[in-house]
């Protein structure tokens, strides 16, 4: 038995298929994963993502600490703005990816992955205490839950539920900005490629807010649809598309690495600047029947030379084809007309190599 979010009984009441994920009992789907996927693309889906790891970093040295800890530069932030970043080890590998919310000059909130909670806390504490310039307050927030409402009608539904001026303020948010009320941090962020909000809330209001959003027209969606949605949008999953053995530069996340200003020293900087990545993360579209899956091997050329491996793969409900993210050797990418294949049960099936974004705003890219 895994840990339970405040919405566990709500999921059971909706006949959710529950699975263990990152140590939590979470809804995989509520009957049809494909229907939930399409509802998010065309209307609004509501996800319980309370298994995510929320940590407050506060104190006078909080900004300096996060400038050192993260590959992206939080100097870009002002109160009310969020930033996506990777947290790297000294070799430039990704310990975790996260979103950091700036509440004030000396108070930040991090949302990290559920499955990495234990190692993330150890890493944060170690880096904080091993440098005499820091000693921030690092506080895991076990009292909070997270709902994500995503889709073209998500903002309208949320505004109808959130009270008065706060609803209007949330509706006016730009991407990667957030507004705060007494019990809710509402951020215009998400993991589906659609417009929408992530709502960080006090655990005690999770059930009533869930019910209100469903009553206003949102539909429940589980982790199955969340995975196919993020894959169509080309969004990476920690533990598959990146981990401690891969750098953001070979995980299609070079845009999250801020090398300017050159005098900002952050963990992993030296490793990232001393070696050129030999692999890159690309998109694959299967040109025949079959399903692309994690860990299938990718080959290229008439000699079927091994080129790489699929990191994430599934069926795309929007494209009606199988798609994948794959990490492949960079040496063949510059050659025109190189044919690529995936080994599926001993058959070499042709795939089209493309940019790792397949769907944007519900449409094929």
ROKEKE-851634 format. One record per residue (C-alpha): residue number from 1; residue in three letters; z, y, x. Coordinates in steps of 0.25 Angstrom, whole numbers. Example, Ala and Ser with C-alpha at 12.3 -4.5 7.8 and 13.67 -1.06 7.14 Angstrom:
2
<node pos="1" code="ala" z="31" y="-18" x="49"/>
<node pos="2" code="ser" z="29" y="-4" x="55"/>
//
This chain:
365
<node pos="1" code="unk" z="0" y="0" x="0"/>
<node pos="2" code="unk" z="-4" y="14" x="5"/>
<node pos="3" code="unk" z="2" y="27" x="3"/>
<node pos="4" code="unk" z="0" y="34" x="-11"/>
<node pos="5" code="unk" z="-5" y="48" x="-14"/>
<node pos="6" code="unk" z="2" y="55" x="-25"/>
<node pos="7" code="unk" z="-11" y="52" x="-34"/>
<node pos="8" code="unk" z="-10" y="37" x="-32"/>
<node pos="9" code="unk" z="-6" y="34" x="-46"/>
<node pos="10" code="unk" z="-17" y="43" x="-51"/>
<node pos="11" code="unk" z="-27" y="35" x="-44"/>
<node pos="12" code="unk" z="-22" y="22" x="-50"/>
<node pos="13" code="unk" z="-22" y="28" x="-64"/>
<node pos="14" code="unk" z="-37" y="31" x="-61"/>
<node pos="15" code="unk" z="-40" y="17" x="-57"/>
<node pos="16" code="unk" z="-43" y="20" x="-43"/>
<node pos="17" code="unk" z="-46" y="9" x="-33"/>
<node pos="18" code="unk" z="-35" y="12" x="-22"/>
<node pos="19" code="unk" z="-37" y="9" x="-7"/>
<node pos="20" code="unk" z="-29" y="11" x="5"/>
<node pos="21" code="unk" z="-34" y="22" x="14"/>
<node pos="22" code="unk" z="-27" y="28" x="26"/>
<node pos="23" code="unk" z="-14" y="22" x="21"/>
<node pos="24" code="unk" z="-15" y="27" x="7"/>
<node pos="25" code="unk" z="-19" y="21" x="-6"/>
<node pos="26" code="unk" z="-31" y="29" x="-11"/>
<node pos="27" code="unk" z="-41" y="28" x="-22"/>
<node pos="28" code="unk" z="-55" y="23" x="-17"/>
<node pos="29" code="unk" z="-61" y="26" x="-31"/>
<node pos="30" code="unk" z="-58" y="27" x="-45"/>
<node pos="31" code="unk" z="-69" y="17" x="-50"/>
<node pos="32" code="unk" z="-82" y="22" x="-43"/>
<node pos="33" code="unk" z="-83" y="28" x="-30"/>
<node pos="34" code="unk" z="-98" y="32" x="-32"/>
<node pos="35" code="unk" z="-94" y="39" x="-45"/>
<node pos="36" code="unk" z="-83" y="46" x="-38"/>
<node pos="37" code="unk" z="-92" y="50" x="-26"/>
<node pos="38" code="unk" z="-103" y="56" x="-36"/>
<node pos="39" code="unk" z="-92" y="63" x="-44"/>
<node pos="40" code="unk" z="-88" y="71" x="-32"/>
<node pos="41" code="unk" z="-102" y="74" x="-28"/>
<node pos="42" code="unk" z="-105" y="79" x="-43"/>
<node pos="43" code="unk" z="-92" y="83" x="-49"/>
<node pos="44" code="unk" z="-78" y="82" x="-43"/>
<node pos="45" code="unk" z="-70" y="71" x="-37"/>
<node pos="46" code="unk" z="-55" y="71" x="-35"/>
<node pos="47" code="unk" z="-49" y="64" x="-23"/>
<node pos="48" code="unk" z="-35" y="61" x="-19"/>
<node pos="49" code="unk" z="-34" y="63" x="-4"/>
<node pos="50" code="unk" z="-19" y="64" x="-3"/>
<node pos="51" code="unk" z="-19" y="53" x="8"/>
<node pos="52" code="unk" z="-24" y="64" x="18"/>
<node pos="53" code="unk" z="-15" y="68" x="29"/>
<node pos="54" code="unk" z="-9" y="82" x="27"/>
<node pos="55" code="unk" z="-2" y="89" x="39"/>
<node pos="56" code="unk" z="3" y="103" x="40"/>
<node pos="57" code="unk" z="3" y="110" x="54"/>
<node pos="58" code="unk" z="11" y="123" x="54"/>
<node pos="59" code="unk" z="18" y="132" x="64"/>
<node pos="60" code="unk" z="15" y="143" x="73"/>
<node pos="61" code="unk" z="7" y="134" x="82"/>
<node pos="62" code="unk" z="-1" y="127" x="71"/>
<node pos="63" code="unk" z="-14" y="134" x="73"/>
<node pos="64" code="unk" z="-13" y="132" x="88"/>
<node pos="65" code="unk" z="-10" y="117" x="86"/>
<node pos="66" code="unk" z="-22" y="115" x="77"/>
<node pos="67" code="unk" z="-31" y="122" x="86"/>
<node pos="68" code="unk" z="-28" y="112" x="97"/>
<node pos="69" code="unk" z="-27" y="100" x="87"/>
<node pos="70" code="unk" z="-40" y="102" x="80"/>
<node pos="71" code="unk" z="-55" y="102" x="85"/>
<node pos="72" code="unk" z="-59" y="112" x="75"/>
<node pos="73" code="unk" z="-52" y="126" x="77"/>
<node pos="74" code="unk" z="-42" y="131" x="66"/>
<node pos="75" code="unk" z="-44" y="145" x="71"/>
<node pos="76" code="unk" z="-55" y="145" x="61"/>
<node pos="77" code="unk" z="-45" y="144" x="50"/>
<node pos="78" code="unk" z="-38" y="154" x="41"/>
<node pos="79" code="unk" z="-27" y="151" x="31"/>
<node pos="80" code="unk" z="-35" y="145" x="19"/>
<node pos="81" code="unk" z="-45" y="138" x="27"/>
<node pos="82" code="unk" z="-47" y="123" x="32"/>
<node pos="83" code="unk" z="-54" y="117" x="44"/>
<node pos="84" code="unk" z="-59" y="103" x="46"/>
<node pos="85" code="unk" z="-56" y="98" x="60"/>
<node pos="86" code="unk" z="-54" y="85" x="68"/>
<node pos="87" code="unk" z="-42" y="82" x="76"/>
<node pos="88" code="unk" z="-46" y="76" x="90"/>
<node pos="89" code="unk" z="-39" y="68" x="101"/>
<node pos="90" code="unk" z="-41" y="72" x="115"/>
<node pos="91" code="unk" z="-54" y="63" x="116"/>
<node pos="92" code="unk" z="-60" y="71" x="105"/>
<node pos="93" code="unk" z="-59" y="60" x="95"/>
<node pos="94" code="unk" z="-55" y="63" x="80"/>
<node pos="95" code="unk" z="-40" y="60" x="77"/>
<node pos="96" code="unk" z="-43" y="65" x="63"/>
<node pos="97" code="unk" z="-51" y="75" x="55"/>
<node pos="98" code="unk" z="-44" y="85" x="46"/>
<node pos="99" code="unk" z="-44" y="98" x="38"/>
<node pos="100" code="unk" z="-34" y="109" x="42"/>
<node pos="101" code="unk" z="-30" y="120" x="32"/>
<node pos="102" code="unk" z="-24" y="133" x="37"/>
<node pos="103" code="unk" z="-13" y="137" x="28"/>
<node pos="104" code="unk" z="-8" y="148" x="37"/>
<node pos="105" code="unk" z="-8" y="152" x="52"/>
<node pos="106" code="unk" z="3" y="142" x="55"/>
<node pos="107" code="unk" z="1" y="131" x="44"/>
<node pos="108" code="unk" z="-11" y="121" x="43"/>
<node pos="109" code="unk" z="-13" y="109" x="35"/>
<node pos="110" code="unk" z="-21" y="97" x="40"/>
<node pos="111" code="unk" z="-27" y="86" x="31"/>
<node pos="112" code="unk" z="-30" y="74" x="40"/>
<node pos="113" code="unk" z="-34" y="60" x="36"/>
<node pos="114" code="unk" z="-25" y="50" x="30"/>
<node pos="115" code="unk" z="-27" y="38" x="39"/>
<node pos="116" code="unk" z="-24" y="46" x="51"/>
<node pos="117" code="unk" z="-11" y="52" x="47"/>
<node pos="118" code="unk" z="-2" y="45" x="57"/>
<node pos="119" code="unk" z="-10" y="48" x="69"/>
<node pos="120" code="unk" z="-13" y="62" x="65"/>
<node pos="121" code="unk" z="2" y="66" x="63"/>
<node pos="122" code="unk" z="5" y="60" x="77"/>
<node pos="123" code="unk" z="-7" y="67" x="83"/>
<node pos="124" code="unk" z="-3" y="81" x="77"/>
<node pos="125" code="unk" z="12" y="79" x="81"/>
<node pos="126" code="unk" z="8" y="75" x="95"/>
<node pos="127" code="unk" z="-1" y="87" x="97"/>
<node pos="128" code="unk" z="9" y="96" x="91"/>
<node pos="129" code="unk" z="21" y="92" x="99"/>
<node pos="130" code="unk" z="14" y="89" x="112"/>
<node pos="131" code="unk" z="10" y="103" x="114"/>
<node pos="132" code="unk" z="20" y="114" x="117"/>
<node pos="133" code="unk" z="12" y="125" x="110"/>
<node pos="134" code="unk" z="12" y="118" x="96"/>
<node pos="135" code="unk" z="24" y="111" x="88"/>
<node pos="136" code="unk" z="18" y="114" x="75"/>
<node pos="137" code="unk" z="24" y="108" x="62"/>
<node pos="138" code="unk" z="16" y="96" x="58"/>
<node pos="139" code="unk" z="19" y="92" x="44"/>
<node pos="140" code="unk" z="13" y="80" x="36"/>
<node pos="141" code="unk" z="12" y="84" x="22"/>
<node pos="142" code="unk" z="16" y="72" x="14"/>
<node pos="143" code="unk" z="18" y="81" x="1"/>
<node pos="144" code="unk" z="3" y="84" x="-1"/>
<node pos="145" code="unk" z="-8" y="77" x="-7"/>
<node pos="146" code="unk" z="-23" y="80" x="-7"/>
<node pos="147" code="unk" z="-34" y="80" x="-18"/>
<node pos="148" code="unk" z="-49" y="83" x="-16"/>
<node pos="149" code="unk" z="-58" y="87" x="-27"/>
<node pos="150" code="unk" z="-72" y="87" x="-23"/>
<node pos="151" code="unk" z="-86" y="89" x="-29"/>
<node pos="152" code="unk" z="-94" y="100" x="-35"/>
<node pos="153" code="unk" z="-84" y="103" x="-46"/>
<node pos="154" code="unk" z="-72" y="101" x="-38"/>
<node pos="155" code="unk" z="-69" y="116" x="-36"/>
<node pos="156" code="unk" z="-71" y="119" x="-51"/>
<node pos="157" code="unk" z="-61" y="108" x="-55"/>
<node pos="158" code="unk" z="-51" y="112" x="-45"/>
<node pos="159" code="unk" z="-51" y="126" x="-49"/>
<node pos="160" code="unk" z="-49" y="122" x="-64"/>
<node pos="161" code="unk" z="-36" y="114" x="-60"/>
<node pos="162" code="unk" z="-30" y="124" x="-50"/>
<node pos="163" code="unk" z="-22" y="135" x="-56"/>
<node pos="164" code="unk" z="-27" y="149" x="-57"/>
<node pos="165" code="unk" z="-30" y="157" x="-45"/>
<node pos="166" code="unk" z="-29" y="145" x="-36"/>
<node pos="167" code="unk" z="-40" y="138" x="-43"/>
<node pos="168" code="unk" z="-49" y="150" x="-41"/>
<node pos="169" code="unk" z="-45" y="151" x="-26"/>
<node pos="170" code="unk" z="-48" y="137" x="-24"/>
<node pos="171" code="unk" z="-62" y="138" x="-31"/>
<node pos="172" code="unk" z="-65" y="150" x="-21"/>
<node pos="173" code="unk" z="-62" y="142" x="-8"/>
<node pos="174" code="unk" z="-73" y="141" x="2"/>
<node pos="175" code="unk" z="-74" y="127" x="9"/>
<node pos="176" code="unk" z="-63" y="124" x="19"/>
<node pos="177" code="unk" z="-54" y="135" x="13"/>
<node pos="178" code="unk" z="-42" y="132" x="4"/>
<node pos="179" code="unk" z="-32" y="138" x="-5"/>
<node pos="180" code="unk" z="-17" y="135" x="-7"/>
<node pos="181" code="unk" z="-8" y="136" x="-19"/>
<node pos="182" code="unk" z="7" y="131" x="-20"/>
<node pos="183" code="unk" z="3" y="116" x="-21"/>
<node pos="184" code="unk" z="-12" y="115" x="-17"/>
<node pos="185" code="unk" z="-20" y="118" x="-5"/>
<node pos="186" code="unk" z="-35" y="118" x="-10"/>
<node pos="187" code="unk" z="-46" y="117" x="0"/>
<node pos="188" code="unk" z="-61" y="117" x="-1"/>
<node pos="189" code="unk" z="-62" y="105" x="7"/>
<node pos="190" code="unk" z="-66" y="90" x="5"/>
<node pos="191" code="unk" z="-72" y="77" x="10"/>
<node pos="192" code="unk" z="-84" y="75" x="1"/>
<node pos="193" code="unk" z="-94" y="85" x="4"/>
<node pos="194" code="unk" z="-92" y="92" x="-10"/>
<node pos="195" code="unk" z="-85" y="104" x="-13"/>
<node pos="196" code="unk" z="-71" y="103" x="-17"/>
<node pos="197" code="unk" z="-56" y="104" x="-14"/>
<node pos="198" code="unk" z="-45" y="97" x="-6"/>
<node pos="199" code="unk" z="-32" y="100" x="-13"/>
<node pos="200" code="unk" z="-19" y="98" x="-4"/>
<node pos="201" code="unk" z="-8" y="97" x="-14"/>
<node pos="202" code="unk" z="7" y="94" x="-16"/>
<node pos="203" code="unk" z="8" y="80" x="-19"/>
<node pos="204" code="unk" z="16" y="82" x="-32"/>
<node pos="205" code="unk" z="4" y="90" x="-38"/>
<node pos="206" code="unk" z="-7" y="79" x="-34"/>
<node pos="207" code="unk" z="-6" y="71" x="-47"/>
<node pos="208" code="unk" z="-7" y="83" x="-57"/>
<node pos="209" code="unk" z="-18" y="90" x="-49"/>
<node pos="210" code="unk" z="-26" y="77" x="-48"/>
<node pos="211" code="unk" z="-25" y="75" x="-63"/>
<node pos="212" code="unk" z="-29" y="90" x="-65"/>
<node pos="213" code="unk" z="-41" y="89" x="-57"/>
<node pos="214" code="unk" z="-46" y="76" x="-63"/>
<node pos="215" code="unk" z="-43" y="82" x="-77"/>
<node pos="216" code="unk" z="-52" y="94" x="-73"/>
<node pos="217" code="unk" z="-64" y="85" x="-70"/>
<node pos="218" code="unk" z="-62" y="79" x="-56"/>
<node pos="219" code="unk" z="-64" y="64" x="-54"/>
<node pos="220" code="unk" z="-56" y="55" x="-45"/>
<node pos="221" code="unk" z="-62" y="50" x="-32"/>
<node pos="222" code="unk" z="-58" y="41" x="-22"/>
<node pos="223" code="unk" z="-59" y="38" x="-7"/>
<node pos="224" code="unk" z="-72" y="30" x="-9"/>
<node pos="225" code="unk" z="-79" y="42" x="-14"/>
<node pos="226" code="unk" z="-73" y="51" x="-4"/>
<node pos="227" code="unk" z="-78" y="43" x="7"/>
<node pos="228" code="unk" z="-93" y="42" x="2"/>
<node pos="229" code="unk" z="-92" y="57" x="-2"/>
<node pos="230" code="unk" z="-88" y="61" x="12"/>
<node pos="231" code="unk" z="-98" y="52" x="19"/>
<node pos="232" code="unk" z="-110" y="58" x="11"/>
<node pos="233" code="unk" z="-104" y="72" x="15"/>
<node pos="234" code="unk" z="-104" y="67" x="30"/>
<node pos="235" code="unk" z="-89" y="69" x="31"/>
<node pos="236" code="unk" z="-82" y="60" x="42"/>
<node pos="237" code="unk" z="-71" y="50" x="39"/>
<node pos="238" code="unk" z="-60" y="49" x="49"/>
<node pos="239" code="unk" z="-59" y="35" x="55"/>
<node pos="240" code="unk" z="-74" y="32" x="52"/>
<node pos="241" code="unk" z="-82" y="44" x="56"/>
<node pos="242" code="unk" z="-72" y="49" x="67"/>
<node pos="243" code="unk" z="-60" y="45" x="74"/>
<node pos="244" code="unk" z="-53" y="46" x="87"/>
<node pos="245" code="unk" z="-64" y="40" x="95"/>
<node pos="246" code="unk" z="-75" y="50" x="89"/>
<node pos="247" code="unk" z="-76" y="65" x="92"/>
<node pos="248" code="unk" z="-79" y="75" x="81"/>
<node pos="249" code="unk" z="-92" y="78" x="89"/>
<node pos="250" code="unk" z="-97" y="64" x="86"/>
<node pos="251" code="unk" z="-92" y="64" x="72"/>
<node pos="252" code="unk" z="-100" y="75" x="66"/>
<node pos="253" code="unk" z="-88" y="84" x="67"/>
<node pos="254" code="unk" z="-92" y="93" x="79"/>
<node pos="255" code="unk" z="-92" y="105" x="69"/>
<node pos="256" code="unk" z="-76" y="103" x="68"/>
<node pos="257" code="unk" z="-75" y="105" x="83"/>
<node pos="258" code="unk" z="-72" y="119" x="87"/>
<node pos="259" code="unk" z="-75" y="121" x="102"/>
<node pos="260" code="unk" z="-74" y="136" x="101"/>
<node pos="261" code="unk" z="-66" y="143" x="106"/>
<node pos="262" code="unk" z="-67" y="136" x="119"/>
<node pos="263" code="unk" z="-53" y="138" x="123"/>
<node pos="264" code="unk" z="-47" y="131" x="111"/>
<node pos="265" code="unk" z="-41" y="118" x="116"/>
<node pos="266" code="unk" z="-41" y="107" x="105"/>
<node pos="267" code="unk" z="-38" y="92" x="106"/>
<node pos="268" code="unk" z="-51" y="85" x="110"/>
<node pos="269" code="unk" z="-59" y="97" x="114"/>
<node pos="270" code="unk" z="-61" y="92" x="129"/>
<node pos="271" code="unk" z="-66" y="79" x="124"/>
<node pos="272" code="unk" z="-76" y="85" x="114"/>
<node pos="273" code="unk" z="-82" y="95" x="124"/>
<node pos="274" code="unk" z="-83" y="85" x="136"/>
<node pos="275" code="unk" z="-92" y="74" x="130"/>
<node pos="276" code="unk" z="-104" y="75" x="121"/>
<node pos="277" code="unk" z="-103" y="65" x="109"/>
<node pos="278" code="unk" z="-113" y="53" x="110"/>
<node pos="279" code="unk" z="-112" y="50" x="95"/>
<node pos="280" code="unk" z="-114" y="57" x="82"/>
<node pos="281" code="unk" z="-111" y="55" x="68"/>
<node pos="282" code="unk" z="-123" y="54" x="59"/>
<node pos="283" code="unk" z="-127" y="51" x="45"/>
<node pos="284" code="unk" z="-134" y="38" x="41"/>
<node pos="285" code="unk" z="-142" y="35" x="28"/>
<node pos="286" code="unk" z="-145" y="21" x="25"/>
<node pos="287" code="unk" z="-160" y="20" x="22"/>
<node pos="288" code="unk" z="-159" y="7" x="14"/>
<node pos="289" code="unk" z="-149" y="-1" x="6"/>
<node pos="290" code="unk" z="-135" y="-4" x="11"/>
<node pos="291" code="unk" z="-122" y="3" x="15"/>
<node pos="292" code="unk" z="-118" y="10" x="28"/>
<node pos="293" code="unk" z="-104" y="7" x="32"/>
<node pos="294" code="unk" z="-94" y="11" x="42"/>
<node pos="295" code="unk" z="-96" y="4" x="56"/>
<node pos="296" code="unk" z="-110" y="-1" x="54"/>
<node pos="297" code="unk" z="-118" y="0" x="66"/>
<node pos="298" code="unk" z="-130" y="10" x="68"/>
<node pos="299" code="unk" z="-142" y="7" x="76"/>
<node pos="300" code="unk" z="-154" y="15" x="81"/>
<node pos="301" code="unk" z="-169" y="13" x="85"/>
<node pos="302" code="unk" z="-178" y="1" x="85"/>
<node pos="303" code="unk" z="-168" y="-7" x="95"/>
<node pos="304" code="unk" z="-157" y="-5" x="85"/>
<node pos="305" code="unk" z="-148" y="1" x="95"/>
<node pos="306" code="unk" z="-134" y="4" x="91"/>
<node pos="307" code="unk" z="-132" y="19" x="88"/>
<node pos="308" code="unk" z="-118" y="20" x="81"/>
<node pos="309" code="unk" z="-110" y="16" x="69"/>
<node pos="310" code="unk" z="-108" y="20" x="55"/>
<node pos="311" code="unk" z="-94" y="27" x="53"/>
<node pos="312" code="unk" z="-95" y="29" x="38"/>
<node pos="313" code="unk" z="-105" y="24" x="28"/>
<node pos="314" code="unk" z="-106" y="22" x="13"/>
<node pos="315" code="unk" z="-115" y="23" x="1"/>
<node pos="316" code="unk" z="-119" y="38" x="-3"/>
<node pos="317" code="unk" z="-119" y="39" x="-18"/>
<node pos="318" code="unk" z="-127" y="53" x="-17"/>
<node pos="319" code="unk" z="-137" y="47" x="-7"/>
<node pos="320" code="unk" z="-137" y="33" x="-14"/>
<node pos="321" code="unk" z="-138" y="28" x="1"/>
<node pos="322" code="unk" z="-129" y="23" x="11"/>
<node pos="323" code="unk" z="-124" y="34" x="21"/>
<node pos="324" code="unk" z="-116" y="34" x="34"/>
<node pos="325" code="unk" z="-110" y="42" x="45"/>
<node pos="326" code="unk" z="-113" y="35" x="59"/>
<node pos="327" code="unk" z="-109" y="38" x="73"/>
<node pos="328" code="unk" z="-121" y="36" x="82"/>
<node pos="329" code="unk" z="-126" y="38" x="96"/>
<node pos="330" code="unk" z="-131" y="52" x="98"/>
<node pos="331" code="unk" z="-142" y="47" x="108"/>
<node pos="332" code="unk" z="-152" y="43" x="98"/>
<node pos="333" code="unk" z="-150" y="54" x="88"/>
<node pos="334" code="unk" z="-160" y="64" x="95"/>
<node pos="335" code="unk" z="-171" y="54" x="94"/>
<node pos="336" code="unk" z="-181" y="55" x="83"/>
<node pos="337" code="unk" z="-184" y="43" x="74"/>
<node pos="338" code="unk" z="-172" y="35" x="78"/>
<node pos="339" code="unk" z="-170" y="24" x="68"/>
<node pos="340" code="unk" z="-156" y="20" x="64"/>
<node pos="341" code="unk" z="-150" y="8" x="58"/>
<node pos="342" code="unk" z="-137" y="3" x="53"/>
<node pos="343" code="unk" z="-133" y="-12" x="54"/>
<node pos="344" code="unk" z="-129" y="-17" x="40"/>
<node pos="345" code="unk" z="-126" y="-31" x="40"/>
<node pos="346" code="unk" z="-136" y="-34" x="51"/>
<node pos="347" code="unk" z="-147" y="-26" x="45"/>
<node pos="348" code="unk" z="-152" y="-13" x="52"/>
<node pos="349" code="unk" z="-154" y="-3" x="41"/>
<node pos="350" code="unk" z="-160" y="10" x="44"/>
<node pos="351" code="unk" z="-152" y="23" x="42"/>
<node pos="352" code="unk" z="-156" y="37" x="42"/>
<node pos="353" code="unk" z="-148" y="46" x="52"/>
<node pos="354" code="unk" z="-144" y="59" x="46"/>
<node pos="355" code="unk" z="-134" y="70" x="46"/>
<node pos="356" code="unk" z="-120" y="65" x="42"/>
<node pos="357" code="unk" z="-120" y="73" x="29"/>
<node pos="358" code="unk" z="-127" y="66" x="17"/>
<node pos="359" code="unk" z="-123" y="73" x="5"/>
<node pos="360" code="unk" z="-119" y="88" x="3"/>
<node pos="361" code="unk" z="-115" y="93" x="-11"/>
<node pos="362" code="unk" z="-119" y="81" x="-18"/>
<node pos="363" code="unk" z="-133" y="81" x="-12"/>
<node pos="364" code="unk" z="-140" y="73" x="-1"/>
<node pos="365" code="unk" z="-141" y="81" x="12"/>
//
